């Protein structure tokens, strides 16, 4: 937030390195934080609150003491797990044996698509992106499921007519076709039409994506409300 200068010790010259002008301030990203009372015990802000407080007060001795307390608690916890044979399983990170580094499980390295990506947010530690085309993809998948069921329905109708025709004399074939319970053609279906015709419910993937979309919308609405509170 402040100016940064480079001091050349040999010559004594001072050069401006960074100047956060009003224009720069207007362009910077807004910082969104989780309310302190909503953070879990292992959130960095809550976990290191006493160390941070001491640093802000300029009490280096107190900050060092609080840091030692935290590190000692971590060492004791690791010692207890080792003695009990308990394996530590991180929820959000996994070890990369090739680089010997820990990597975030849900990292999204693809470029941001301004035409499709609406917002990126974190929910329960998992980074997620809300996309404009998600609902479209779901609709297409839903129609594919229905079309597949319609195809199976038509095939069943043909098999029904074929069996009826082979069992009855030719002069009864017309009546037999009309007596078959499966309609010969099916128009475009709505959800209610599908239920009326006895189609199976939408596939598991449809249901999961529908629930996922609801969760995304709920999370985005929560973010919007939080932004409004921050602005107020």
Beta strands, then each sheet from edge to edge (+ up, - down):
strand 1: 4-7
strand 2: 14-18
strand 3: 93-96
strand 4: 101-104
strand 5: 117-123
strand 6: 126-131
sheet 1: 1+ 2-
sheet 2: 3+ 4-
sheet 3: 5+ 6-
end
